């Protein structure tokens, strides 16, 4: 089975679910590379190149304390497109993702703001990402907020989710999100499953990143 990268702030219910499905779970611990609330977030250090695709492992030494030095690996890759603020994307990541079509966004925390559903379908709450990508792929724009993130008014929907196999997982109770029905319909219309956990509130943990067995270093 796959290896799943999670923040140490991930809820134990999510961790238990993934292990019960047969996955290996690797926990990212907090570092002093960037500011504390996101320092254990996988999408600061890793970048999946798309569902079922290899994962690019960044160099922690390149990550700086604050924006934009801490977003060099925070691209959203669908397997067909790479969405990011291309002014700040790490050159090694761009090289590894050279087969993907680049889409420039003003938002540097791109993966934080994007749920990758499939190669041509995403969910975001960011108006800039929506405008940059709506002509190229199917984009569901949802309301911002309604997601926890330590020391911030709210977190982002991409950081509270991830695709594992044919399932889109959310870290918490998606039913409390005001766009729940639209999100559910959008995912299920692509013949994918939806899984979330009613036991606790939706929280941004820096994405749920799946690495196929052949791509784990």
Sine and cosine of phi, psi and omega as CSV:
sin_phi,cos_phi,sin_psi,cos_psi,sin_omega,cos_omega
0.00,0.00,0.07,-1.00,-0.07,-1.00
-0.98,0.19,0.28,-0.96,0.20,-0.98
-0.99,-0.16,0.74,-0.68,-0.01,-1.00
-0.92,-0.39,0.80,-0.59,0.01,-1.00
-0.99,-0.13,0.80,-0.60,-0.06,-1.00
-0.71,-0.71,0.48,-0.88,0.15,-0.99
-0.93,0.36,0.45,-0.89,0.10,-0.99
-0.90,0.43,-0.23,0.97,0.05,-1.00
-1.00,0.04,0.00,1.00,0.02,-1.00
-0.88,0.48,0.60,-0.80,-0.02,-1.00
-0.93,0.38,0.65,-0.76,0.02,-1.00
-0.84,0.55,-0.49,0.87,0.02,-1.00
-0.90,0.44,-0.67,0.74,0.06,-1.00
-0.90,0.43,-0.71,0.70,-0.01,-1.00
-0.87,0.49,-0.72,0.70,0.01,-1.00
-0.88,0.48,-0.67,0.74,0.01,-1.00
-0.87,0.50,-0.73,0.68,-0.04,-1.00
-0.91,0.42,-0.66,0.75,0.03,-1.00
-0.91,0.41,-0.61,0.80,0.02,-1.00
-0.91,0.41,-0.44,0.90,0.07,-1.00
-0.99,0.17,-0.05,1.00,0.05,-1.00
0.99,-0.11,0.10,0.99,-0.02,-1.00
-1.00,0.10,0.47,-0.88,0.17,-0.99
-1.00,0.02,0.75,-0.66,-0.03,-1.00
-0.95,-0.32,0.83,-0.56,0.07,-1.00
-0.95,-0.32,0.83,-0.56,-0.06,-1.00
-0.99,-0.10,0.79,-0.61,0.09,-1.00
-1.00,0.03,0.84,-0.54,0.00,-1.00
-1.00,0.01,0.38,-0.93,0.06,-1.00
-0.90,0.44,0.58,-0.82,0.06,-1.00
-0.79,-0.61,0.03,-1.00,0.08,-1.00
-0.98,-0.20,0.28,0.96,-0.03,-1.00
-0.94,0.34,-0.59,0.81,-0.03,-1.00
-0.61,-0.79,-0.07,-1.00,-0.13,-0.99
-0.94,0.34,0.51,-0.86,-0.28,-0.96
-0.80,0.60,-0.75,0.66,-0.12,-0.99
-0.86,0.52,-0.42,0.91,-0.02,-1.00
-0.91,-0.41,0.09,1.00,-0.15,-0.99
-0.95,0.32,-0.22,0.98,0.09,-1.00
-0.95,-0.31,0.17,0.99,-0.05,-1.00
-0.98,0.19,0.84,-0.55,-0.02,-1.00
-0.83,0.56,-0.60,0.80,-0.09,-1.00
-0.96,0.29,-0.01,1.00,0.17,-0.99
-0.99,0.14,-0.49,0.87,-0.14,-0.99
-0.93,-0.37,-0.42,0.91,-0.11,-0.99
-0.82,-0.57,0.40,-0.92,0.08,-1.00
-0.59,-0.81,0.92,-0.39,0.13,-0.99
-0.95,0.32,0.68,-0.73,0.00,-1.00
-1.00,0.07,0.06,1.00,0.07,-1.00
0.57,-0.82,0.23,-0.97,0.01,-1.00
-0.84,0.55,0.84,-0.54,-0.01,-1.00
0.98,0.22,-0.02,1.00,-0.05,-1.00
-1.00,-0.06,0.21,-0.98,0.04,-1.00
-0.88,0.48,0.33,-0.95,0.09,-1.00
-0.96,-0.29,0.72,-0.69,0.10,-1.00
-1.00,0.02,0.79,-0.61,0.00,-1.00
-0.98,-0.21,0.91,-0.41,-0.05,-1.00
-0.97,0.23,0.12,-0.99,0.03,-1.00
-0.99,-0.13,0.94,-0.34,-0.05,-1.00
-0.83,0.55,-0.51,0.86,-0.04,-1.00
-0.91,0.42,-0.33,0.94,0.00,-1.00
-0.99,0.12,-0.22,0.98,-0.10,-0.99
-0.99,0.12,0.75,-0.66,0.00,-1.00
-0.98,-0.18,0.11,-0.99,-0.09,-1.00
-0.91,0.41,-0.62,0.78,-0.16,-0.99
-0.73,-0.69,0.13,-0.99,0.04,-1.00
-0.90,0.43,0.68,-0.74,0.06,1.00
-0.99,-0.10,0.17,0.99,-0.05,-1.00
-0.94,0.35,-0.27,0.96,-0.04,-1.00
-0.97,-0.23,0.18,0.98,-0.05,-1.00
-0.89,-0.46,0.24,0.97,-0.12,-0.99
-0.90,0.44,-0.39,0.92,0.01,-1.00
-0.93,-0.36,0.12,0.99,-0.14,-0.99
-1.00,0.01,0.65,0.76,0.05,-1.00
-0.99,0.15,0.43,-0.90,0.09,-1.00
-0.96,-0.29,0.94,-0.35,-0.04,-1.00
-0.95,-0.33,0.80,-0.61,-0.06,-1.00
-0.99,-0.14,-0.13,0.99,-0.15,-0.99
0.99,-0.17,-0.27,0.96,0.08,-1.00
-0.81,-0.59,-0.57,0.82,-0.04,-1.00
-0.83,-0.56,0.47,-0.88,0.19,-0.98
-0.88,-0.48,0.91,-0.41,0.01,-1.00
-0.97,-0.22,0.81,-0.59,0.02,-1.00
-0.12,-0.99,0.23,-0.97,0.22,-0.98
-0.98,0.21,0.99,-0.15,-0.18,-0.98
-0.92,0.40,-0.22,0.98,0.08,-1.00
-0.93,0.37,-0.37,0.93,-0.13,-0.99
-0.84,-0.55,0.07,1.00,0.01,-1.00
-0.93,0.36,0.68,-0.73,0.01,-1.00
-0.89,0.45,0.74,-0.67,-0.02,-1.00
-0.84,0.54,-0.57,0.82,0.01,-1.00
-0.93,0.36,-0.58,0.82,0.08,-1.00
-0.92,0.39,-0.68,0.73,0.03,-1.00
-0.87,0.50,-0.61,0.79,0.02,-1.00
-0.92,0.39,-0.71,0.71,0.00,-1.00
-0.90,0.43,-0.50,0.87,-0.03,-1.00
-0.98,-0.21,0.45,0.89,-0.06,-1.00
-0.88,0.47,-0.34,0.94,0.02,-1.00
-0.99,0.13,-0.13,0.99,-0.02,-1.00
-1.00,-0.09,0.51,-0.86,0.04,-1.00
-0.99,0.14,0.87,-0.49,-0.03,-1.00
-0.97,0.26,0.65,-0.76,0.06,-1.00
-0.78,-0.63,0.90,-0.44,-0.05,-1.00
-0.98,0.18,0.71,-0.71,0.09,-1.00
-0.77,-0.64,0.51,-0.86,0.07,-1.00
-0.94,0.34,-0.49,0.87,-0.03,-1.00
-0.97,0.26,0.90,-0.44,0.01,-1.00
-0.98,0.19,-0.50,0.86,0.08,-1.00
-0.99,0.13,0.89,0.46,-0.19,-0.98
-0.95,0.32,-0.76,0.65,-0.01,-1.00
-0.89,0.46,-0.58,0.81,0.06,-1.00
-0.82,0.57,-0.53,0.85,-0.12,-0.99
-0.98,-0.18,0.10,0.99,-0.10,-1.00
-0.76,-0.65,0.78,-0.62,0.24,-0.97
-1.00,-0.06,0.89,-0.45,0.03,-1.00
-1.00,0.05,0.93,-0.37,-0.03,-1.00
-1.00,0.01,-0.82,0.58,0.14,-0.99
-0.49,-0.87,-0.20,-0.98,-0.12,-0.99
-0.88,0.48,-0.44,0.90,-0.06,-1.00
-0.78,-0.63,0.40,0.92,-0.03,-1.00
-0.63,-0.78,0.80,-0.60,0.02,-1.00
-0.66,-0.75,0.29,-0.96,0.11,-0.99
-0.83,-0.55,0.70,-0.72,0.03,-1.00
-0.49,-0.87,0.38,-0.93,0.13,-0.99
-0.95,-0.31,0.06,1.00,-0.10,-1.00
-0.99,-0.11,0.86,-0.50,-0.04,-1.00
-0.88,0.47,-0.62,0.78,-0.01,-1.00
-0.91,0.41,-0.69,0.73,0.05,-1.00
-0.89,0.45,-0.67,0.74,0.02,-1.00
-0.85,0.53,-0.74,0.67,-0.05,-1.00
-0.92,0.39,-0.60,0.80,-0.04,-1.00
-0.95,0.31,-0.44,0.90,-0.15,-0.99
-0.91,-0.41,-0.19,0.98,-0.15,-0.99
-0.91,0.42,-0.41,0.91,0.02,-1.00
-0.99,0.12,-0.22,0.97,-0.08,-1.00
-0.96,-0.27,-0.45,0.89,-0.07,-1.00
-0.51,-0.86,0.12,-0.99,0.07,-1.00
-0.99,0.13,0.84,-0.54,-0.07,-1.00
-0.81,-0.59,0.82,-0.58,0.13,-0.99
-0.99,-0.14,0.89,-0.45,0.03,-1.00
-1.00,-0.07,0.83,-0.56,-0.03,-1.00
-0.87,-0.49,0.18,-0.98,-0.02,-1.00
-0.95,0.31,0.64,-0.77,0.07,-1.00
-0.95,0.30,0.29,-0.96,0.03,-1.00
1.00,0.06,-0.23,-0.97,0.03,-1.00
0.93,0.36,0.33,0.95,-0.02,-1.00
-0.68,-0.74,0.75,-0.66,-0.03,-1.00
-0.98,0.21,0.53,-0.85,0.20,-0.98
-0.41,-0.91,0.83,-0.56,-0.06,-1.00
-0.79,0.62,0.76,-0.64,0.09,-1.00
0.93,0.37,0.22,0.98,0.06,-1.00
-0.79,-0.62,0.42,-0.91,0.03,-1.00
-0.85,0.52,-0.59,0.81,0.06,-1.00
-0.28,-0.96,0.28,-0.96,0.07,-1.00
-0.97,-0.24,-0.21,-0.98,-0.09,-1.00
-0.88,-0.47,0.46,-0.89,-0.12,-0.99
-0.94,0.35,-0.55,0.84,0.05,-1.00
-0.91,0.43,-0.64,0.77,0.00,-1.00
-0.94,0.33,-0.26,0.97,0.01,-1.00
-0.99,-0.13,0.24,0.97,-0.15,-0.99
-0.48,-0.88,0.04,-1.00,0.08,-1.00
0.03,-1.00,0.39,-0.92,0.06,-1.00
-0.99,-0.17,0.78,-0.63,0.07,-1.00
-0.80,-0.60,0.94,-0.34,-0.09,-1.00
0.89,0.45,-0.81,-0.58,0.02,-1.00
-0.97,-0.22,0.41,0.91,-0.02,-1.00
-0.85,-0.53,0.74,-0.67,0.16,-0.99
-1.00,-0.09,0.89,-0.45,-0.07,-1.00
-0.98,-0.18,0.64,-0.77,0.12,-0.99
-0.85,-0.53,0.70,-0.72,-0.02,-1.00
-0.99,0.11,0.98,0.21,0.02,-1.00
0.72,-0.70,-0.21,-0.98,-0.12,-0.99
-1.00,0.03,1.00,-0.09,-0.01,-1.00
-0.90,0.43,-0.39,0.92,-0.04,-1.00
-0.88,0.48,-0.38,0.92,0.00,-1.00
-0.99,0.15,-0.17,0.99,0.03,-1.00
-0.97,0.23,0.68,-0.73,-0.06,-1.00
-0.89,0.45,-0.34,0.94,0.01,-1.00
-0.97,-0.24,0.40,0.92,-0.06,-1.00
-0.80,0.60,-0.76,0.65,-0.08,-1.00
-0.90,0.45,-0.64,0.77,0.02,-1.00
-0.92,0.39,-0.66,0.75,0.02,-1.00
-0.89,0.46,-0.72,0.69,0.00,-1.00
-0.86,0.51,-0.73,0.68,-0.02,-1.00
-0.91,0.42,-0.64,0.77,-0.02,-1.00
-0.88,0.47,-0.71,0.71,-0.01,-1.00
-0.94,0.35,-0.75,0.66,-0.07,-1.00
-0.93,0.36,-0.44,0.90,0.04,-1.00
-0.93,0.36,-0.26,0.97,0.05,-1.00
-0.98,-0.18,0.31,0.95,0.04,-1.00
0.87,0.50,0.57,0.82,0.08,-1.00
-0.92,-0.39,0.40,-0.92,0.02,-1.00
-1.00,-0.05,0.42,-0.91,0.03,-1.00
-0.87,-0.49,0.75,-0.66,0.04,-1.00
-0.72,-0.70,0.75,-0.66,0.08,-1.00
-0.54,-0.84,0.08,-1.00,-0.16,-0.99
-0.79,-0.61,0.93,-0.37,-0.06,-1.00
-0.94,0.33,-0.25,0.97,-0.12,-0.99
-0.94,0.34,-0.33,0.95,-0.08,-1.00
-0.50,-0.87,0.26,-0.97,-0.09,-1.00
-0.96,0.27,0.48,-0.88,0.03,-1.00
-0.89,0.45,0.77,-0.64,-0.06,-1.00
-0.64,-0.76,0.65,-0.76,0.06,-1.00
-0.98,0.20,0.88,-0.48,0.01,-1.00
-0.85,-0.52,0.33,0.94,0.04,-1.00
0.97,0.22,0.55,0.84,0.08,-1.00
0.98,0.20,0.41,-0.91,0.13,-0.99
-0.95,-0.30,0.94,-0.33,-0.16,-0.99
-0.94,-0.35,0.86,-0.51,0.02,-1.00
-0.99,-0.11,0.73,-0.68,0.10,-1.00
-0.87,-0.49,0.89,-0.46,0.07,-1.00
-0.84,0.54,0.45,-0.89,-0.11,-0.99
-0.80,0.60,-0.59,0.81,-0.09,-1.00
-0.96,0.28,-0.16,0.99,-0.09,-1.00
-0.95,-0.33,0.05,1.00,-0.01,-1.00
-0.99,0.12,0.81,-0.58,-0.06,-1.00
-0.94,0.34,0.00,0.00,0.00,0.00
